[in-house]
Amino acid sequence: MIFIVVKFKVKPEWTDRWPELTANFTAATRSEPGNLWFDWSRSIEDPNEYVLVEAFKDDAAAAHVNSDHFQQAMKDMVQALVETPRIINTVIEGEDWSRMGELTVE
C-alpha cells in the first residue's frame, strides 16, 4: 500500500475552521476506490498543526492526485496554511493496520 503522512501548519485564524475547509475533500477521498483510510488528527503540542494519515492501494494514488476534488482542495487549503506541508510518502506491505505486539489489551 501507499502510506502517507502529511503535517499541515495552519494559520491561527483558520485552525478551528480547518475541519470544515477540508470536509468535502475528506468525504470525496474516503469514497474513492482504493482508498484504505484518510484520517485527520490535531497535534496536542501545537494546536495549529493538523496531521493527515492516509493510505491507498498501490494502483489508486494516481487517480487520487488527478481527481477534481484533490485539485480543488489544493486551491482551497493554501489560503489557510503558514508554510508548505511536510510529507512522508512510502510504499509498505499490507492493506490494514497491524496489532501492536508489545501492548496487548485483553
VEXVEX-799482 format. One record per residue (C-alpha): residue number from 1; x, y, z. Coordinates in steps of 0.05 Angstrom, whole numbers, always signed. Each point is the difference from the previous one (the first is absolute). Last residue first. Layout:
REC resi      u      v      w
REC  NUM      X      Y      Z
...
//
This chain:
REC resi      u      v      w
REC  106   -150   -167   +534
REC  105    +42    +60    -21
REC  104    +68    -18    -27
REC  103    +58    +48     -2
REC  102    +66    -24    -29
REC  101    -34    -37    -57
REC  100    -34    +62    -29
REC   99    -55    -25    -46
REC   98     +9    +12    -74
REC   97    -35    +54    -40
REC   96    -26    -18    -69
REC   95    +21    -10    -72
REC   94    +66    -34     +6
REC   93    +73    +13    -19
REC   92    +26    +71     -3
REC   91     +8    +54    -54
REC   90    +21    +69    +23
REC   89    -22    +72     +4
REC   88    +22    +43    +58
REC   87    -23    +71     -5
REC   86    +12    +70    +27
REC   85    -52    +53    -19
REC   84    +25    +65    -32
REC   83     -6    +56    +51
REC   82    -50    +42    +40
REC   81    -61    -32    -34
REC   80    -72    +23     -3
REC   79     +1    +31    -70
REC   78    +35    -62    -27
REC   77    -57    -46    +21
REC   76    -52    +19    -53
REC   75    +45     -4    -62
REC   74    +30    -66    +21
REC   73    -70    -25    +19
REC   72    -25    +16    -70
REC   71    +54    -42    -33
REC   70    -14    -57    +47
REC   69    -76     +5    -12
REC   68    +10     +0    -75
REC   67    +41    -65     +3
REC   66    +71     -4    -28
REC   65    +32    -11    +68
REC   64    -51    -54    +18
REC   63     +3    -35    -67
REC   62    +75     -4     +5
REC   61     -3    -28    +71
REC   60    -47    -59    -16
REC   59    +45    -54    -29
REC   58    +39    -15    +64
REC   57    -62     -3    +44
REC   56     -5    +66    +37
REC   55    +17    +25    +70
REC   54     -9    +64    +38
REC   53    +23    +32    +65
REC   52    -13    +75     +2
REC   51    +30    +41    +56
REC   50    -27    +68    +19
REC   49    +44    +53    +32
REC   48    -27    +65    +29
REC   47    -13    -32    +69
REC   46    +74    -14     +6
REC   45    +20    -50    +54
REC   44    -66    -40     +0
REC   43     +4     -5    -76
REC   42    -67     -7    -36
REC   41    -20    -63    -35
REC   40    -29    -14    -69
REC   39    -13    -69    -29
REC   38     -3    -23    -73
REC   37     -4    -76     -4
REC   36     +5    -57    -50
REC   35    -15    +40    -63
REC   34     +0    -47    -59
REC   33    -66    +22    -29
REC   32    -11    +71    +23
REC   31    -55    +11    +52
REC   30    +49    +21    +54
REC   29    +30    +51    -48
REC   28    -67    +33    -13
REC   27    -18     +5    +74
REC   26    +69    +29    +18
REC   25     +0    +50    -56
REC   24    -70    +22    +17
REC   23    +18     +8    +74
REC   22    +67    +36    -10
REC   21    -22    +71    +13
REC   20    -49    -23    +54
REC   19    +55    -38    +38
REC   18    +47    +60     -8
REC   17    -50    +51    +29
REC   16    +27     -3    +71
REC   15    +71    +10    -23
REC   14    -14    +52    -54
REC   13    +13    +64    +41
REC   12    +62    -34    +29
REC   11    +30    -12    -69
REC   10     +7    -75    -11
REC    9    +64    -41     +0
REC    8    -19    -63    -38
REC    7    +38    -65    +13
REC    6     -9    -55    -52
REC    5     +6    -76    +11
REC    4     -5    -46    -60
REC    3     -1    -76     -8
REC    2     -5    -30    -70
REC    1    -19    -72     +8
//
